[in-house]
């Protein structure tokens, strides 16, 4: 199944953070924070400003981005976890 976000929304996949063990303590998955790094899977059609003109996205498919911890909506499609969020929730593009 394909997902196409609408308007100024992005479909992203969170990238797993590297697991570090310190002192032999293993932290369970339920206690870990969500990763803030993600990859853009699909972009919407674009935002429309007050004058009716379409504003192009600054991010594009395949970009690695930083997002806020609690931004967006989690969705599961075909047993894969994604996040749908607005472009304004993107903090930075990683190069």
C-alpha positions as protocol buffer text, in pm:
chain_id: "A"
residue {
  index: 1
  type: UNK
  ca { x: 0 y: 0 z: 0 }
}
residue {
  index: 2
  type: UNK
  ca { x: 129 y: 348 z: -86 }
}
residue {
  index: 3
  type: UNK
  ca { x: 68 y: 654 z: 126 }
}
residue {
  index: 4
  type: UNK
  ca { x: 62 y: 1007 z: -17 }
}
residue {
  index: 5
  type: UNK
  ca { x: 49 y: 1280 z: 249 }
}
residue {
  index: 6
  type: UNK
  ca { x: -177 y: 1577 z: 180 }
}
residue {
  index: 7
  type: UNK
  ca { x: -89 y: 1946 z: 181 }
}
residue {
  index: 8
  type: UNK
  ca { x: 223 y: 2043 z: 375 }
}
residue {
  index: 9
  type: UNK
  ca { x: 264 y: 1705 z: 544 }
}
residue {
  index: 10
  type: UNK
  ca { x: 555 y: 1461 z: 524 }
}
residue {
  index: 11
  type: UNK
  ca { x: 570 y: 1085 z: 568 }
}
residue {
  index: 12
  type: UNK
  ca { x: 891 y: 991 z: 751 }
}
residue {
  index: 13
  type: UNK
  ca { x: 1050 y: 682 z: 899 }
}
residue {
  index: 14
  type: UNK
  ca { x: 1236 y: 722 z: 1227 }
}
residue {
  index: 15
  type: UNK
  ca { x: 1596 y: 602 z: 1213 }
}
residue {
  index: 16
  type: UNK
  ca { x: 1701 y: 384 z: 1504 }
}
residue {
  index: 17
  type: UNK
  ca { x: 1960 y: 531 z: 1736 }
}
residue {
  index: 18
  type: UNK
  ca { x: 2274 y: 331 z: 1798 }
}
residue {
  index: 19
  type: UNK
  ca { x: 2246 y: 131 z: 2119 }
}
residue {
  index: 20
  type: UNK
  ca { x: 2514 y: 201 z: 2377 }
}
residue {
  index: 21
  type: UNK
  ca { x: 2574 y: -8 z: 2685 }
}
residue {
  index: 22
  type: UNK
  ca { x: 2743 y: 156 z: 2980 }
}
residue {
  index: 23
  type: UNK
  ca { x: 2841 y: -46 z: 3280 }
}
residue {
  index: 24
  type: UNK
  ca { x: 2657 y: -355 z: 3155 }
}
residue {
  index: 25
  type: UNK
  ca { x: 2312 y: -201 z: 3210 }
}
residue {
  index: 26
  type: UNK
  ca { x: 2061 y: -277 z: 2936 }
}
residue {
  index: 27
  type: UNK
  ca { x: 1769 y: -37 z: 2904 }
}
residue {
  index: 28
  type: UNK
  ca { x: 1443 y: -199 z: 2785 }
}
residue {
  index: 29
  type: UNK
  ca { x: 1284 y: -70 z: 2464 }
}
residue {
  index: 30
  type: UNK
  ca { x: 984 y: 69 z: 2650 }
}
residue {
  index: 31
  type: UNK
  ca { x: 1207 y: 304 z: 2852 }
}
residue {
  index: 32
  type: UNK
  ca { x: 1404 y: 439 z: 2556 }
}
residue {
  index: 33
  type: UNK
  ca { x: 1330 y: 776 z: 2401 }
}
residue {
  index: 34
  type: UNK
  ca { x: 1209 y: 796 z: 2043 }
}
residue {
  index: 35
  type: UNK
  ca { x: 1484 y: 880 z: 1796 }
}
residue {
  index: 36
  type: UNK
  ca { x: 1486 y: 1238 z: 1670 }
}
residue {
  index: 37
  type: UNK
  ca { x: 1647 y: 1150 z: 1336 }
}
residue {
  index: 38
  type: UNK
  ca { x: 1426 y: 1043 z: 1045 }
}
residue {
  index: 39
  type: UNK
  ca { x: 1429 y: 985 z: 670 }
}
residue {
  index: 40
  type: UNK
  ca { x: 1169 y: 1147 z: 445 }
}
residue {
  index: 41
  type: UNK
  ca { x: 975 y: 872 z: 264 }
}
residue {
  index: 42
  type: UNK
  ca { x: 714 y: 1086 z: 84 }
}
residue {
  index: 43
  type: UNK
  ca { x: 613 y: 1452 z: 64 }
}
residue {
  index: 44
  type: UNK
  ca { x: 271 y: 1608 z: 17 }
}
residue {
  index: 45
  type: UNK
  ca { x: 160 y: 1850 z: -252 }
}
residue {
  index: 46
  type: UNK
  ca { x: 281 y: 2164 z: -74 }
}
residue {
  index: 47
  type: UNK
  ca { x: 146 y: 2441 z: 143 }
}
residue {
  index: 48
  type: UNK
  ca { x: -79 y: 2710 z: -1 }
}
residue {
  index: 49
  type: UNK
  ca { x: -14 y: 3060 z: 135 }
}
residue {
  index: 50
  type: UNK
  ca { x: -268 y: 3336 z: 200 }
}
residue {
  index: 51
  type: UNK
  ca { x: -251 y: 3464 z: -157 }
}
residue {
  index: 52
  type: UNK
  ca { x: -330 y: 3119 z: -300 }
}
residue {
  index: 53
  type: UNK
  ca { x: 21 y: 3038 z: -427 }
}
residue {
  index: 54
  type: UNK
  ca { x: 176 y: 2699 z: -362 }
}
residue {
  index: 55
  type: UNK
  ca { x: 491 y: 2716 z: -149 }
}
residue {
  index: 56
  type: UNK
  ca { x: 744 y: 2443 z: -242 }
}
residue {
  index: 57
  type: UNK
  ca { x: 892 y: 2212 z: 22 }
}
residue {
  index: 58
  type: UNK
  ca { x: 1242 y: 2272 z: 154 }
}
residue {
  index: 59
  type: UNK
  ca { x: 1284 y: 1900 z: 222 }
}
residue {
  index: 60
  type: UNK
  ca { x: 1264 y: 1630 z: -42 }
}
residue {
  index: 61
  type: UNK
  ca { x: 1223 y: 1255 z: -54 }
}
residue {
  index: 62
  type: UNK
  ca { x: 1532 y: 1079 z: 81 }
}
residue {
  index: 63
  type: UNK
  ca { x: 1651 y: 1367 z: 305 }
}
residue {
  index: 64
  type: UNK
  ca { x: 1765 y: 1289 z: 659 }
}
residue {
  index: 65
  type: UNK
  ca { x: 1605 y: 1530 z: 904 }
}
residue {
  index: 66
  type: UNK
  ca { x: 1583 y: 1611 z: 1274 }
}
residue {
  index: 67
  type: UNK
  ca { x: 1235 y: 1625 z: 1425 }
}
residue {
  index: 68
  type: UNK
  ca { x: 1091 y: 1711 z: 1765 }
}
residue {
  index: 69
  type: UNK
  ca { x: 1038 y: 1432 z: 2018 }
}
residue {
  index: 70
  type: UNK
  ca { x: 661 y: 1465 z: 2031 }
}
residue {
  index: 71
  type: UNK
  ca { x: 581 y: 1593 z: 1682 }
}
residue {
  index: 72
  type: UNK
  ca { x: 360 y: 1419 z: 1428 }
}
residue {
  index: 73
  type: UNK
  ca { x: 123 y: 1123 z: 1432 }
}
residue {
  index: 74
  type: UNK
  ca { x: 244 y: 763 z: 1441 }
}
residue {
  index: 75
  type: UNK
  ca { x: 93 y: 530 z: 1180 }
}
residue {
  index: 76
  type: UNK
  ca { x: 154 y: 164 z: 1098 }
}
residue {
  index: 77
  type: UNK
  ca { x: 117 y: 44 z: 738 }
}
residue {
  index: 78
  type: UNK
  ca { x: 205 y: -309 z: 628 }
}
residue {
  index: 79
  type: UNK
  ca { x: 373 y: -371 z: 966 }
}
residue {
  index: 80
  type: UNK
  ca { x: 607 y: -73 z: 916 }
}
residue {
  index: 81
  type: UNK
  ca { x: 601 y: 226 z: 1150 }
}
residue {
  index: 82
  type: UNK
  ca { x: 589 y: 576 z: 1000 }
}
residue {
  index: 83
  type: UNK
  ca { x: 528 y: 927 z: 1123 }
}
residue {
  index: 84
  type: UNK
  ca { x: 315 y: 1191 z: 949 }
}
residue {
  index: 85
  type: UNK
  ca { x: 408 y: 1548 z: 1038 }
}
residue {
  index: 86
  type: UNK
  ca { x: 397 y: 1900 z: 899 }
}
residue {
  index: 87
  type: UNK
  ca { x: 704 y: 2053 z: 739 }
}
residue {
  index: 88
  type: UNK
  ca { x: 710 y: 2318 z: 1013 }
}
residue {
  index: 89
  type: UNK
  ca { x: 787 y: 2037 z: 1265 }
}
residue {
  index: 90
  type: UNK
  ca { x: 1120 y: 1968 z: 1090 }
}
residue {
  index: 91
  type: UNK
  ca { x: 1403 y: 2117 z: 1294 }
}
residue {
  index: 92
  type: UNK
  ca { x: 1693 y: 2067 z: 1049 }
}
residue {
  index: 93
  type: UNK
  ca { x: 1812 y: 1882 z: 739 }
}
residue {
  index: 94
  type: UNK
  ca { x: 2120 y: 1665 z: 797 }
}
residue {
  index: 95
  type: UNK
  ca { x: 2389 y: 1675 z: 529 }
}
